[in-house]
Amino acid sequence: MFIGPGVEVYEGMIVGVSPKSEDITVNVCKKKHATNTRASGSDEALKLTPPSIMSLEQCLEFIRDDELVEVTPKNIRMRKMILSKELRMKQAARKK
């Protein structure tokens, strides 16, 4: 993950790395569904790894052809060129 808890996000923002080669669209704002079927101690075992803070040079090396690095005085963010998932899917279909 590239973002920590409480960080504001927007559609098209790159928030982490996937072991798969294709992009995965996720909603990082969604809460975990509360169900009554849990193993005892499973909530205590959940540990989050701290976010990876990348420098500008690391971000530039990381991005692909369809991504951008957004630099502001307070943040360095990576995002897709086309923010909307639907528009990205249409663009990919046109290229085929």
MMTF fields as JSON, N, C-alpha, C and O atoms, coordinates in Angstrom:
{
  "mmtfVersion": "1.0.0",
  "mmtfProducer": "UNKNOWN",
  "numBonds": 383,
  "numAtoms": 384,
  "numGroups": 96,
  "numChains": 1,
  "numModels": 1,
  "chainsPerModel": [1],
  "groupsPerChain": [96],
  "chainIdList": ["A"],
  "bondAtomList": [4, 2, 8, 6, 12, 10, 16, 14, 20, 18, 24, 22, 28, 26, 32, 30, 36, 34, 40, 38, 44, 42, 48, 46, 52, 50, 56, 54, 60, 58, 64, 62, 68, 66, 72, 70, 76, 74, 80, 78, 84, 82, 88, 86, 92, 90, 96, 94, 100, 98, 104, 102, 108, 106, 112, 110, 116, 114, 120, 118, 124, 122, 128, 126, 132, 130, 136, 134, 140, 138, 144, 142, 148, 146, 152, 150, 156, 154, 160, 158, 164, 162, 168, 166, 172, 170, 176, 174, 180, 178, 184, 182, 188, 186, 192, 190, 196, 194, 200, 198, 204, 202, 208, 206, 212, 210, 216, 214, 220, 218, 224, 222, 228, 226, 232, 230, 236, 234, 240, 238, 244, 242, 248, 246, 252, 250, 256, 254, 260, 258, 264, 262, 268, 266, 272, 270, 276, 274, 280, 278, 284, 282, 288, 286, 292, 290, 296, 294, 300, 298, 304, 302, 308, 306, 312, 310, 316, 314, 320, 318, 324, 322, 328, 326, 332, 330, 336, 334, 340, 338, 344, 342, 348, 346, 352, 350, 356, 354, 360, 358, 364, 362, 368, 366, 372, 370, 376, 374, 380, 378],
  "bondOrderList": [1, 1, 1, 1, 1, 1, 1, 1, 1, 1, 1, 1, 1, 1, 1, 1, 1, 1, 1, 1, 1, 1, 1, 1, 1, 1, 1, 1, 1, 1, 1, 1, 1, 1, 1, 1, 1, 1, 1, 1, 1, 1, 1, 1, 1, 1, 1, 1, 1, 1, 1, 1, 1, 1, 1, 1, 1, 1, 1, 1, 1, 1, 1, 1, 1, 1, 1, 1, 1, 1, 1, 1, 1, 1, 1, 1, 1, 1, 1, 1, 1, 1, 1, 1, 1, 1, 1, 1, 1, 1, 1, 1, 1, 1, 1],
  "groupList": [{"groupName": "MET", "atomNameList": ["N", "CA", "C", "O"], "elementList": ["N", "C", "C", "O"], "formalChargeList": [0, 0, 0, 0], "bondAtomList": [1, 0, 2, 1, 3, 2], "bondOrderList": [1, 1, 2], "singleLetterCode": "M", "chemCompType": "L-PEPTIDE LINKING"}, {"groupName": "PHE", "atomNameList": ["N", "CA", "C", "O"], "elementList": ["N", "C", "C", "O"], "formalChargeList": [0, 0, 0, 0], "bondAtomList": [1, 0, 2, 1, 3, 2], "bondOrderList": [1, 1, 2], "singleLetterCode": "F", "chemCompType": "L-PEPTIDE LINKING"}, {"groupName": "ILE", "atomNameList": ["N", "CA", "C", "O"], "elementList": ["N", "C", "C", "O"], "formalChargeList": [0, 0, 0, 0], "bondAtomList": [1, 0, 2, 1, 3, 2], "bondOrderList": [1, 1, 2], "singleLetterCode": "I", "chemCompType": "L-PEPTIDE LINKING"}, {"groupName": "GLY", "atomNameList": ["N", "CA", "C", "O"], "elementList": ["N", "C", "C", "O"], "formalChargeList": [0, 0, 0, 0], "bondAtomList": [1, 0, 2, 1, 3, 2], "bondOrderList": [1, 1, 2], "singleLetterCode": "G", "chemCompType": "PEPTIDE LINKING"}, {"groupName": "PRO", "atomNameList": ["N", "CA", "C", "O"], "elementList": ["N", "C", "C", "O"], "formalChargeList": [0, 0, 0, 0], "bondAtomList": [1, 0, 2, 1, 3, 2], "bondOrderList": [1, 1, 2], "singleLetterCode": "P", "chemCompType": "L-PEPTIDE LINKING"}, {"groupName": "VAL", "atomNameList": ["N", "CA", "C", "O"], "elementList": ["N", "C", "C", "O"], "formalChargeList": [0, 0, 0, 0], "bondAtomList": [1, 0, 2, 1, 3, 2], "bondOrderList": [1, 1, 2], "singleLetterCode": "V", "chemCompType": "L-PEPTIDE LINKING"}, {"groupName": "GLU", "atomNameList": ["N", "CA", "C", "O"], "elementList": ["N", "C", "C", "O"], "formalChargeList": [0, 0, 0, 0], "bondAtomList": [1, 0, 2, 1, 3, 2], "bondOrderList": [1, 1, 2], "singleLetterCode": "E", "chemCompType": "L-PEPTIDE LINKING"}, {"groupName": "TYR", "atomNameList": ["N", "CA", "C", "O"], "elementList": ["N", "C", "C", "O"], "formalChargeList": [0, 0, 0, 0], "bondAtomList": [1, 0, 2, 1, 3, 2], "bondOrderList": [1, 1, 2], "singleLetterCode": "Y", "chemCompType": "L-PEPTIDE LINKING"}, {"groupName": "SER", "atomNameList": ["N", "CA", "C", "O"], "elementList": ["N", "C", "C", "O"], "formalChargeList": [0, 0, 0, 0], "bondAtomList": [1, 0, 2, 1, 3, 2], "bondOrderList": [1, 1, 2], "singleLetterCode": "S", "chemCompType": "L-PEPTIDE LINKING"}, {"groupName": "LYS", "atomNameList": ["N", "CA", "C", "O"], "elementList": ["N", "C", "C", "O"], "formalChargeList": [0, 0, 0, 0], "bondAtomList": [1, 0, 2, 1, 3, 2], "bondOrderList": [1, 1, 2], "singleLetterCode": "K", "chemCompType": "L-PEPTIDE LINKING"}, {"groupName": "ASP", "atomNameList": ["N", "CA", "C", "O"], "elementList": ["N", "C", "C", "O"], "formalChargeList": [0, 0, 0, 0], "bondAtomList": [1, 0, 2, 1, 3, 2], "bondOrderList": [1, 1, 2], "singleLetterCode": "D", "chemCompType": "L-PEPTIDE LINKING"}, {"groupName": "THR", "atomNameList": ["N", "CA", "C", "O"], "elementList": ["N", "C", "C", "O"], "formalChargeList": [0, 0, 0, 0], "bondAtomList": [1, 0, 2, 1, 3, 2], "bondOrderList": [1, 1, 2], "singleLetterCode": "T", "chemCompType": "L-PEPTIDE LINKING"}, {"groupName": "ASN", "atomNameList": ["N", "CA", "C", "O"], "elementList": ["N", "C", "C", "O"], "formalChargeList": [0, 0, 0, 0], "bondAtomList": [1, 0, 2, 1, 3, 2], "bondOrderList": [1, 1, 2], "singleLetterCode": "N", "chemCompType": "L-PEPTIDE LINKING"}, {"groupName": "CYS", "atomNameList": ["N", "CA", "C", "O"], "elementList": ["N", "C", "C", "O"], "formalChargeList": [0, 0, 0, 0], "bondAtomList": [1, 0, 2, 1, 3, 2], "bondOrderList": [1, 1, 2], "singleLetterCode": "C", "chemCompType": "L-PEPTIDE LINKING"}, {"groupName": "HIS", "atomNameList": ["N", "CA", "C", "O"], "elementList": ["N", "C", "C", "O"], "formalChargeList": [0, 0, 0, 0], "bondAtomList": [1, 0, 2, 1, 3, 2], "bondOrderList": [1, 1, 2], "singleLetterCode": "H", "chemCompType": "L-PEPTIDE LINKING"}, {"groupName": "ALA", "atomNameList": ["N", "CA", "C", "O"], "elementList": ["N", "C", "C", "O"], "formalChargeList": [0, 0, 0, 0], "bondAtomList": [1, 0, 2, 1, 3, 2], "bondOrderList": [1, 1, 2], "singleLetterCode": "A", "chemCompType": "L-PEPTIDE LINKING"}, {"groupName": "ARG", "atomNameList": ["N", "CA", "C", "O"], "elementList": ["N", "C", "C", "O"], "formalChargeList": [0, 0, 0, 0], "bondAtomList": [1, 0, 2, 1, 3, 2], "bondOrderList": [1, 1, 2], "singleLetterCode": "R", "chemCompType": "L-PEPTIDE LINKING"}, {"groupName": "LEU", "atomNameList": ["N", "CA", "C", "O"], "elementList": ["N", "C", "C", "O"], "formalChargeList": [0, 0, 0, 0], "bondAtomList": [1, 0, 2, 1, 3, 2], "bondOrderList": [1, 1, 2], "singleLetterCode": "L", "chemCompType": "L-PEPTIDE LINKING"}, {"groupName": "GLN", "atomNameList": ["N", "CA", "C", "O"], "elementList": ["N", "C", "C", "O"], "formalChargeList": [0, 0, 0, 0], "bondAtomList": [1, 0, 2, 1, 3, 2], "bondOrderList": [1, 1, 2], "singleLetterCode": "Q", "chemCompType": "L-PEPTIDE LINKING"}],
  "groupTypeList": [0, 1, 2, 3, 4, 3, 5, 6, 5, 7, 6, 3, 0, 2, 5, 3, 5, 8, 4, 9, 8, 6, 10, 2, 11, 5, 12, 5, 13, 9, 9, 9, 14, 15, 11, 12, 11, 16, 15, 8, 3, 8, 10, 6, 15, 17, 9, 17, 11, 4, 4, 8, 2, 0, 8, 17, 6, 18, 13, 17, 6, 1, 2, 16, 10, 10, 6, 17, 5, 6, 5, 11, 4, 9, 12, 2, 16, 0, 16, 9, 0, 2, 17, 8, 9, 6, 17, 16, 0, 9, 18, 15, 15, 16, 9, 9],
  "groupIdList": [1, 2, 3, 4, 5, 6, 7, 8, 9, 10, 11, 12, 13, 14, 15, 16, 17, 18, 19, 20, 21, 22, 23, 24, 25, 26, 27, 28, 29, 30, 31, 32, 33, 34, 35, 36, 37, 38, 39, 40, 41, 42, 43, 44, 45, 46, 47, 48, 49, 50, 51, 52, 53, 54, 55, 56, 57, 58, 59, 60, 61, 62, 63, 64, 65, 66, 67, 68, 69, 70, 71, 72, 73, 74, 75, 76, 77, 78, 79, 80, 81, 82, 83, 84, 85, 86, 87, 88, 89, 90, 91, 92, 93, 94, 95, 96],
  "secStructList": [7, 7, 7, 7, 6, 6, 7, 7, 7, 7, 6, 6, 5, 7, 7, 7, 7, 7, 1, 1, 1, 1, 7, 7, 7, 7, 7, 6, 6, 7, 7, 7, 7, 7, 7, 1, 7, 7, 7, 6, 6, 2, 2, 2, 2, 7, 7, 7, 7, 7, 7, 7, 7, 7, 7, 2, 2, 2, 2, 2, 2, 2, 7, 7, 6, 6, 3, 3, 3, 3, 3, 7, 1, 1, 7, 3, 3, 3, 3, 3, 1, 1, 7, 7, 2, 2, 2, 2, 2, 2, 2, 2, 2, 2, 2, 7],
  "xCoordList": [0.838, 0.0, 0.885, 1.951, 0.4, 1.112, 0.458, 1.032, -0.732, -1.431, -1.688, -1.826, -1.75, -2.038, -3.5, -4.257, -3.907, -5.296, -5.604, -4.777, -6.804, -7.243, -6.83, -7.173, -6.109, -5.686, -6.843, -7.476, -7.118, -8.193, -7.758, -6.635, -8.673, -8.394, -9.454, -10.507, -9.174, -10.13, -10.054, -9.102, -11.066, -11.122, -9.929, -9.603, -9.293, -8.151, -6.816, -5.774, -6.818, -5.577, -4.971, -5.694, -3.667, -2.983, -2.676, -1.969, -3.217, -3.092, -2.199, -1.86, -1.808, -0.974, -0.499, -0.754, 0.204, 0.77, 0.054, -0.252, -0.207, -0.829, 0.173, 0.969, 0.149, 1.06, 0.677, 1.491, -0.562, -1.003, -0.54, -0.27, -0.452, 0.059, -0.987, -0.631, -2.287, -3.313, -3.726, -3.449, -4.388, -4.852, -6.064, -6.893, -6.156, -7.303, -7.972, -7.322, -9.278, -10.028, -10.586, -11.297, -10.272, -10.744, -11.377, -11.103, -12.222, -12.798, -12.175, -12.596, -11.184, -10.461, -11.257, -10.861, -12.369, -13.188, -14.232, -14.848, -14.439, -15.435, -14.988, -13.827, -15.914, -15.605, -15.707, -16.371, -15.042, -15.154, -16.543, -17.01, -17.213, -18.555, -18.49, -17.686, -19.33, -19.394, -20.322, -21.514, -19.779, -20.589, -20.402, -19.475, -21.265, -21.171, -20.299, -20.091, -19.785, -18.965, -17.496, -16.955, -16.876, -15.451, -14.769, -15.355, -13.544, -12.743, -12.258, -11.993, -12.142, -11.689, -10.243, -9.392, -9.989, -8.637, -8.283, -7.161, -9.196, -8.847, -8.7, -7.901, -9.465, -9.34, -8.042, -7.483, -7.555, -6.288, -5.11, -4.078, -5.256, -4.16, -3.991, -2.963, -4.985, -4.919, -3.927, -4.15, -2.842, -1.831, -1.637, -1.44, -1.692, -1.485, -0.02, 0.598, 0.515, 1.886, 1.869, 0.917, 2.874, 2.899, 3.014, 3.593, 2.464, 2.512, 3.941, 4.788, 4.184, 5.481, 5.491, 4.686, 6.379, 6.518, 7.574, 8.736, 7.14, 8.045, 8.485, 7.708, 9.729, 10.248, 9.769, 9.189, 10.01, 9.625, 10.307, 9.67, 11.579, 12.311, 11.747, 11.622, 11.408, 10.835, 9.466, 9.142, 8.665, 7.352, 7.491, 6.746, 8.445, 8.656, 9.107, 8.746, 9.889, 10.306, 9.162, 9.121, 8.232, 7.155, 6.021, 5.448, 5.69, 4.49, 4.615, 5.71, 3.446, 3.365, 3.001, 2.915, 2.788, 2.489, 1.148, 0.981, 0.189, -1.137, -1.299, -2.425, -0.201, -0.246, 0.56, 1.432, 0.241, 0.914, 1.382, 0.874, 2.345, 2.751, 2.271, 2.558, 1.54, 0.954, 1.777, 1.855, 2.378, 3.245, 2.631, 2.376, 2.395, 1.919, 2.915, 3.799, 2.799, 3.748, 3.716, 4.725, 2.567, 2.457, 2.527, 2.863, 2.217, 2.096, 2.716, 2.853, 3.089, 3.446, 2.517, 2.565, 1.662, 0.685, 0.847, 1.31, 0.456, 0.402, -1.069, -1.878, -1.401, -2.789, -2.835, -1.83, -3.995, -4.223, -4.431, -4.898, -4.087, -4.353, -5.842, -6.293, -6.61, -8.071, -8.58, -8.432, -9.181, -9.572, -10.756, -10.774, -11.73, -12.94, -12.675, -12.085, -13.112, -12.923, -13.656, -13.122, -14.875, -15.66, -14.971, -14.916, -14.449, -13.753, -12.465, -12.107, -11.764, -10.56, -10.904, -10.165, -12.035, -12.452, -12.829, -12.504, -13.52, -13.891, -12.636, -12.564, -11.662, -10.415, -9.681, -9.147, -9.654, -8.982, -9.695, -9.047, -11.022, -11.79, -11.54, -11.49, -11.38, -11.1, -9.738, -9.572, -8.759, -7.397, -7.32, -6.441, -8.236, -8.227, -8.77, -8.845],
  "yCoordList": [-1.183, 0.0, 1.25, 1.289, 2.27, 3.541, 4.607, 5.677, 4.328, 5.31, 4.727, 3.514, 5.594, 5.172, 5.404, 5.888, 5.067, 5.292, 6.778, 7.562, 7.149, 8.532, 9.44, 10.622, 8.931, 9.736, 9.831, 8.825, 11.033, 11.202, 10.619, 10.838, 9.868, 9.247, 9.663, 10.178, 9.44, 9.744, 8.651, 7.87, 8.597, 7.573, 7.725, 8.827, 6.607, 6.618, 6.751, 6.653, 6.97, 7.103, 5.713, 4.758, 5.602, 4.33, 4.243, 5.089, 3.209, 3.102, 1.952, 1.859, 1.067, -0.058, -0.859, -0.512, -1.948, -2.831, -4.173, -4.664, -4.756, -6.077, -7.068, -6.704, -8.313, -9.302, -9.68, -10.241, -9.376, -9.668, -8.555, -7.436, -8.872, -7.886, -6.846, -5.725, -7.197, -6.236, -5.363, -5.694, -4.251, -3.34, -3.923, -4.598, -3.658, -4.082, -2.828, -1.988, -2.696, -1.554, -1.908, -2.903, -1.103, -1.367, -0.11, 1.004, -0.31, 0.796, 0.754, -0.036, 1.589, 1.557, 2.191, 2.092, 2.838, 3.488, 2.545, 2.874, 1.386, 0.444, -0.214, -0.597, -0.342, -1.002, -2.513, -3.012, -3.225, -4.674, -5.021, -4.449, -5.959, -6.346, -7.06, -7.973, -6.648, -7.282, -8.487, -8.345, -9.651, -10.864, -11.532, -11.206, -12.449, -13.148, -14.388, -15.058, -14.712, -15.913, -15.516, -15.219, -15.52, -15.203, -16.244, -16.784, -16.504, -17.377, -16.559, -15.364, -17.182, -16.447, -16.004, -16.793, -14.772, -14.232, -13.766, -13.304, -13.866, -13.467, -11.959, -11.482, -11.19, -9.736, -9.255, -8.25, -9.948, -9.552, -9.884, -9.214, -10.916, -11.339, -10.432, -10.492, -9.59, -8.709, -7.574, -6.734, -7.552, -6.511, -5.853, -6.535, -4.551, -3.811, -3.408, -2.972, -3.561, -3.12, -1.612, -1.103, -0.893, 0.555, 0.876, 0.098, 2.024, 2.375, 2.639, 3.109, 2.325, 2.599, 4.042, 4.41, 4.838, 6.223, 6.244, 5.902, 6.652, 6.649, 8.072, 9.02, 8.204, 9.506, 9.778, 8.903, 10.979, 11.346, 10.444, 10.015, 10.154, 9.303, 7.883, 7.271, 7.36, 6.021, 5.971, 4.987, 7.017, 7.077, 7.101, 6.427, 7.878, 7.956, 6.622, 6.292, 5.849, 4.532, 3.526, 2.585, 3.708, 2.755, 2.837, 1.811, 4.044, 4.213, 3.559, 3.356, 3.238, 2.673, 3.773, 4.945, 3.39, 4.369, 5.073, 6.205, 4.425, 5.018, 5.688, 5.923, 5.997, 6.59, 7.886, 8.137, 8.695, 9.978, 10.102, 9.411, 10.976, 11.335, 12.75, 13.663, 12.918, 14.206, 14.781, 14.166, 15.928, 16.519, 17.833, 18.735, 17.927, 19.149, 19.513, 18.712, 20.693, 21.033, 20.069, 19.909, 19.423, 18.536, 17.048, 16.233, 16.678, 15.267, 14.927, 15.775, 13.657, 13.056, 11.865, 10.931, 11.895, 10.833, 10.257, 10.928, 8.999, 8.367, 8.154, 7.819, 8.351, 8.208, 7.757, 7.798, 7.33, 6.958, 8.223, 9.234, 8.175, 9.323, 9.576, 10.717, 8.513, 8.608, 8.129, 6.955, 9.033, 8.696, 7.743, 6.867, 7.88, 7.069, 5.647, 5.456, 4.662, 3.261, 2.952, 2.256, 3.464, 3.191, 3.74, 3.066, 4.958, 5.548, 4.789, 4.655, 4.288, 3.489, 2.187, 1.744, 1.57, 0.318, 0.568, -0.236, 1.69, 2.023, 2.256, 1.801, 2.949, 3.228, 1.934, 1.77, 1.006, -0.276, -1.086, -1.768, -1.012, -1.75, -1.18, -1.928, 0.152, 0.784, 0.384, 0.239, 0.205, -0.136, -1.545, -1.842, -2.422, -3.81, -3.877, -4.959],
  "zCoordList": [0.0, 0.0, 0.0, 0.616, -0.717, -0.77, 0.103, 0.305, 0.621, 1.437, 2.815, 2.972, 3.804, 5.165, 5.497, 4.655, 6.708, 7.105, 7.23, 7.695, 6.809, 6.935, 5.793, 5.805, 4.811, 3.661, 2.678, 2.357, 2.202, 1.218, -0.119, -0.574, -0.741, -2.03, -3.033, -2.657, -4.315, -5.372, -6.418, -6.447, -7.282, -8.317, -9.256, -9.697, -9.549, -10.449, -9.75, -10.398, -8.458, -7.696, -7.477, -7.193, -7.608, -7.387, -5.894, -5.346, -5.239, -3.79, -3.345, -2.166, -4.274, -3.879, -5.074, -6.227, -4.763, -5.778, -5.701, -4.614, -6.854, -6.939, -7.511, -8.376, -7.045, -7.638, -9.061, -9.795, -9.459, -10.823, -11.758, -11.322, -13.032, -13.991, -14.376, -14.74, -14.303, -14.696, -13.501, -12.348, -13.801, -12.758, -12.048, -12.659, -10.758, -9.964, -9.434, -8.811, -9.681, -9.183, -7.813, -7.67, -6.808, -5.451, -4.877, -5.323, -3.888, -3.142, -1.756, -0.911, -1.516, -0.244, 0.886, 2.047, 0.57, 1.594, 2.189, 3.203, 1.58, 2.061, 3.351, 3.495, 4.285, 5.541, 5.378, 4.47, 6.27, 6.315, 6.815, 7.8, 6.142, 6.558, 7.899, 8.086, 8.817, 10.124, 10.05, 9.78, 10.288, 10.325, 11.666, 12.407, 11.976, 13.256, 13.168, 14.179, 11.997, 11.846, 11.782, 10.717, 12.941, 13.039, 13.905, 14.843, 13.575, 14.43, 15.614, 15.48, 16.744, 17.927, 17.715, 17.304, 17.992, 17.856, 16.469, 16.258, 15.497, 14.122, 14.0, 13.194, 14.795, 14.732, 15.357, 14.917, 16.371, 16.986, 16.071, 16.123, 15.231, 14.363, 13.151, 12.476, 12.864, 11.704, 11.959, 12.831, 11.203, 11.343, 9.99, 8.984, 9.964, 8.718, 8.605, 9.576, 7.409, 7.184, 6.951, 6.358, 7.39, 7.169, 5.684, 4.926, 5.259, 3.83, 3.362, 4.122, 2.097, 1.477, 0.978, 0.122, 1.498, 1.056, -0.048, 0.172, -1.239, -2.383, -2.724, -2.608, -3.143, -3.575, -4.996, -5.639, -5.479, -6.835, -7.86, -8.822, -7.669, -8.594, -8.601, -9.662, -7.429, -7.351, -8.027, -8.692, -7.865, -8.514, -10.033, -10.744, -10.519, -11.968, -12.548, -13.678, -11.797, -12.256, -12.184, -12.977, -11.248, -10.999, -12.017, -12.383, -12.479, -13.297, -14.672, -15.197, -15.233, -16.584, -17.569, -17.199, -18.827, -19.877, -19.682, -20.135, -19.015, -18.835, -17.473, -17.033, -16.805, -15.467, -15.411, -16.243, -14.409, -14.202, -12.759, -11.876, -12.522, -11.165, -10.921, -11.696, -9.84, -9.478, -8.319, -7.255, -8.513, -7.498, -7.026, -7.824, -5.717, -5.085, -3.988, -3.682, -3.391, -2.323, -1.133, -0.448, -0.877, 0.284, -0.071, 0.788, -1.312, -1.656, -2.994, -3.876, -3.121, -4.4, -4.55, -3.75, -5.582, -5.794, -7.188, -8.11, -7.319, -8.635, -8.976, -8.11, -10.244, -10.68, -12.118, -12.828, -12.54, -13.926, -14.752, -14.227, -16.046, -16.921, -17.016, -16.912, -17.213, -17.264, -15.911, -15.572, -15.132, -13.774, -13.7, -12.835, -14.566, -14.515, -15.017, -16.08, -14.247, -14.637, -15.934, -16.798, -16.077, -17.278, -18.524, -19.552, -18.437, -19.584, -19.915, -21.085, -18.877, -19.119, -19.833, -20.713, -19.453, -20.093, -21.552, -22.426, -21.817, -23.199, -24.038, -25.179, -23.492, -24.202, -24.517, -25.614, -23.547, -23.764, -24.847, -25.64, -24.882, -25.896, -27.287, -28.263, -27.387, -28.675, -29.22, -30.431, -28.333, -28.762, -29.324, -30.132, -28.903, -29.388, -30.743, -31.324]
}
